[in-house]
Amino acid sequence: MNSNIQVIKSGLYTSIQDLGRKGFRSYGVPISGAMDKYNMILANKLLNNNESLPVMEITIEGPKLLFEDDTFFVITGADISPELNNKLIQQNAVYKVITGDVLNFGKLNYGCRTYLAVKGGFLTEKILNSFSFYKDITQKCVVEKGDRIKIAKYNSEIEVHQSKLKVKKSHFDIKKLEVTKGPEFTRLNKDQREFLFSENFVIDSLNNRMGYQLQNKIPPLEKSEIITSAVIPGTVQLTPSGKLIILMRDCPTTGGYPRILQLTDIAINQLAQKKTGDTFKFDLESSFSFLSRLVSKFTA
């Protein structure tokens, strides 16, 4: 008999994600995967799962879930006031549930995306070596009311340590995102570069798993077109109107706008926890410091 979670309410945008669909970009297949990989991996680690096991990614408004079988679970990422059987529970802590228990969510206190991991992972369809939902690749792109989602079968002999930890709040409210120079960065003049690194950018309402648009406009380039070229999550594109688009996990594999900056993977995770109206600055200097620390770590 299968172990399942029944979806009583779906939430705003809930999906199943893992570390992504790698090795298929040459066929035009997006990488996808968890928007905030840090918190996804953290959830799996707290359960002693393999870090690549699929989790449920929950955006801003949480679902209501009925556990039809016993299991262990962990919630990480944004705080959406999780409740187990109508009692508030903690983030980043392991809980055991039995058949009939209900997990619900309430007020969003901080962040944007929450991660729910279960012992052994979610067992949805695996396509092109990934469980990550993506329209036209998997049958579903979001979790819907009435779904019964298969999870790994509970094994009472499996040892799960009652792990618990405190995550730094800076991951959610950081005001500077680390970037490196993009391939077309040299097309920017002095004034454009100064604007880019002094402006406090505001996230537009047009933001999702594919990309984040910013409200502020940078003085546009005189020649704004490029030959369609490769892009990856974290690529910052400059449109002909002067608006910036930061590509995220579900972004296409190519694009025709100048790629002026590239977010580090840490910065992508941090941006994934920001929502409409949140602000930040691009930080070029600290990204080089970060790379220097990384190099020294592996060469020491």
C-alpha positions in Angstrom: 0.0 0.0 0.0 1.3 3.4 -0.9 2.0 6.2 1.6 0.4 9.5 0.7 -0.3 13.1 1.6 -3.7 14.4 0.6 -4.0 18.1 -0.5 -7.0 19.7 1.1 -6.0 23.2 0.0 -3.3 23.9 -2.5 -1.9 27.3 -1.4 -0.8 30.1 -3.8 1.9 28.2 -5.8 3.0 24.9 -4.5 5.1 22.4 -6.4 7.6 19.5 -6.0 11.2 20.4 -6.7 14.6 18.9 -6.3 18.1 20.1 -7.3 17.1 20.4 -11.0 17.0 18.8 -14.4 20.7 18.9 -15.4 22.3 17.8 -18.6 19.4 18.7 -21.0 20.0 22.4 -21.7 21.3 21.6 -25.2 17.7 20.4 -25.9 16.2 23.7 -24.6 15.1 22.1 -21.3 15.3 24.5 -18.3 17.2 23.4 -15.2 14.3 24.2 -12.8 14.7 22.9 -9.2 14.2 24.5 -5.9 14.4 28.3 -6.0 16.2 28.4 -2.7 18.5 25.4 -2.8 20.0 26.3 0.5 16.8 25.8 2.4 15.8 22.8 0.3 19.1 21.0 1.1 18.8 22.1 4.8 15.4 20.4 5.0 16.8 17.1 3.7 19.9 17.2 5.8 17.8 17.7 9.0 16.0 14.4 8.1 19.2 12.6 7.2 17.9 12.4 3.6 20.1 12.6 0.6 20.2 16.3 -0.2 18.9 15.7 -3.8 15.6 14.2 -2.7 12.5 16.1 -3.9 10.7 18.4 -1.5 7.5 20.5 -1.6 8.2 24.2 -2.4 5.5 26.5 -1.0 5.2 30.2 -2.0 3.8 32.9 0.2 0.5 31.2 1.0 0.7 27.6 2.3 -1.4 24.5 1.6 -3.4 22.4 3.9 -2.2 18.8 4.0 -3.6 15.6 5.4 -1.0 12.9 6.2 -2.6 9.5 5.3 0.4 7.6 6.7 3.0 8.0 9.4 6.2 9.8 8.6 8.7 12.5 9.7 8.9 16.0 8.3 10.8 19.3 8.5 9.9 22.8 7.4 12.6 25.3 6.4 12.7 28.6 4.6 10.1 31.4 4.8 8.0 31.5 8.0 4.3 31.0 7.1 3.2 30.2 10.6 3.0 26.4 10.2 0.5 24.5 12.4 0.3 20.8 13.1 -3.2 19.8 14.2 -4.0 23.6 14.8 -0.9 24.1 17.1 2.0 26.3 16.0 5.2 24.4 15.3 8.8 25.5 14.8 10.8 25.9 11.6 14.0 23.8 11.1 12.9 21.0 13.5 12.0 17.4 12.9 8.4 16.3 13.7 6.8 12.9 13.6 3.2 12.6 12.3 0.7 9.7 12.3 -2.2 8.9 10.0 -4.8 11.7 10.2 -2.5 14.5 11.2 -3.1 17.8 9.4 -0.4 20.4 8.5 -1.7 23.9 7.8 -0.1 27.3 7.3 -1.2 30.8 8.3 0.3 34.3 8.3 3.5 35.0 6.3 6.0 36.5 8.8 9.1 36.7 6.6 10.6 35.3 3.4 8.8 34.1 0.3 9.4 30.3 -0.1 9.0 27.5 2.4 10.3 23.9 2.0 8.6 20.8 3.3 10.6 17.6 3.3 9.5 14.2 4.4 11.6 11.2 5.4 12.6 9.5 2.1 11.2 12.2 -0.1 8.2 12.8 -2.3 7.7 10.1 -5.0 6.1 12.0 -7.9 7.0 11.2 -11.5 10.6 11.4 -12.4 11.3 12.7 -15.9 14.7 13.5 -17.4 16.4 12.5 -14.2 14.4 15.0 -12.0 11.2 15.2 -10.0 11.0 19.0 -10.5 7.6 20.2 -11.7 7.7 22.1 -15.0 4.9 22.8 -17.5 4.9 20.6 -20.6 7.6 18.3 -19.1 5.8 16.9 -16.0 2.1 16.2 -16.0 1.6 18.9 -13.4 3.3 22.3 -12.8 1.6 22.9 -9.4 0.0 20.9 -6.6 -3.8 21.1 -6.8 -6.6 20.6 -4.3 -7.6 16.9 -4.2 -4.1 15.6 -5.2 -2.8 12.6 -3.3 1.0 12.9 -3.4 3.0 9.7 -2.9 5.7 9.8 -0.3 8.3 7.2 0.9 6.9 4.5 3.0 7.4 4.9 6.8 9.8 2.6 8.4 9.7 2.5 12.2 13.2 1.1 12.3 14.7 4.1 10.5 16.5 6.3 13.0 15.8 10.0 12.7 17.6 12.3 15.1 15.5 15.0 16.6 17.6 17.6 14.7 16.9 21.3 15.3 18.8 24.5 14.4 18.5 28.2 14.1 19.0 29.8 10.7 20.4 33.3 10.4 17.6 35.8 9.5 20.1 37.6 7.2 19.3 35.0 4.5 15.9 36.5 4.3 16.4 40.3 4.8 19.9 40.8 3.2 20.1 44.1 1.3 23.0 43.3 -1.0 23.1 40.5 -3.6 26.5 39.3 -4.8 27.2 39.5 -8.5 29.9 39.1 -11.1 30.3 40.8 -14.4 28.2 39.4 -17.3 29.5 38.9 -20.9 28.0 42.3 -22.0 29.0 44.3 -18.9 31.7 46.2 -20.9 29.0 47.8 -23.0 27.9 49.9 -20.1 29.4 53.3 -19.8 30.7 54.9 -16.6 27.3 56.5 -15.7 25.4 53.3 -16.2 27.8 51.3 -14.1 27.6 53.9 -11.3 23.8 53.8 -11.4 23.8 50.0 -11.4 25.8 49.7 -8.1 24.3 52.7 -6.3 20.6 52.3 -7.0 18.3 50.6 -4.5 16.3 48.3 -6.8 12.7 47.4 -6.2 11.2 44.1 -7.1 8.3 44.4 -9.5 5.0 42.5 -9.3 6.1 40.5 -12.3 8.2 38.0 -10.5 8.0 34.2 -10.5 10.0 31.0 -10.9 11.1 32.1 -14.4 12.4 35.6 -13.6 12.2 38.7 -11.5 11.6 42.1 -13.1 12.8 45.2 -11.3 10.8 48.5 -11.2 13.8 50.8 -11.6 15.1 51.6 -15.1 18.8 52.0 -15.9 19.7 54.3 -18.8 19.4 51.9 -21.8 22.2 50.9 -24.1 22.6 52.6 -27.5 22.8 49.1 -29.1 20.6 46.9 -27.0 20.4 43.8 -29.2 22.7 40.8 -29.1 22.8 37.6 -31.0 20.6 35.1 -29.0 23.0 33.6 -26.5 23.1 31.2 -23.6 21.6 32.3 -20.3 21.5 30.5 -16.9 19.7 31.1 -13.6 21.0 34.3 -12.1 21.7 36.1 -15.4 20.7 39.8 -15.2 19.4 41.0 -18.6 19.0 44.6 -19.7 16.0 45.2 -21.9 15.8 47.9 -24.6 13.5 50.0 -22.3 16.2 50.0 -19.5 14.4 47.5 -17.3 16.3 44.7 -15.7 15.2 41.1 -15.6 16.9 38.6 -13.3 16.5 35.0 -14.6 15.6 32.4 -12.1 15.4 28.6 -11.9 12.8 28.0 -14.6 14.4 30.4 -17.1 14.9 29.5 -20.8 18.3 28.3 -22.0 18.9 31.3 -24.4 18.0 35.0 -24.6 18.5 38.1 -26.8 19.1 40.8 -24.2 22.5 41.9 -23.0 23.7 39.9 -20.0 25.3 42.6 -17.8 25.6 40.8 -14.5 25.4 37.3 -13.0 24.2 36.5 -9.5 26.1 34.0 -7.5 24.2 30.9 -6.5 24.0 32.2 -2.9 22.4 35.4 -4.2 19.9 33.4 -6.3 18.8 31.6 -3.1 18.5 35.0 -1.3 16.6 36.6 -4.1 14.2 33.6 -4.1 13.1 34.7 -0.6 12.2 38.2 -1.7 8.8 39.3 -3.0 7.0 42.3 -4.7 8.2 45.6 -3.2 11.3 44.3 -1.5 14.5 46.2 -2.2 18.2 45.4 -2.6 21.5 46.6 -4.2 23.9 44.8 -6.5 27.2 44.2 -4.8 30.1 43.6 -7.2 33.0 44.0 -4.8 31.9 41.4 -2.2 31.4 38.8 -4.9 35.1 39.0 -5.7 35.8 38.7 -1.9 33.5 35.7 -1.9 35.4 34.0 -4.8 38.7 34.8 -3.1 37.5 33.2 0.1 36.3 30.2 -1.8 39.7 29.8 -3.7 41.7 30.1 -0.4 39.4 27.5 1.2 40.3 24.9 -1.4 44.0 25.8 -1.8 44.9 26.2 1.9 
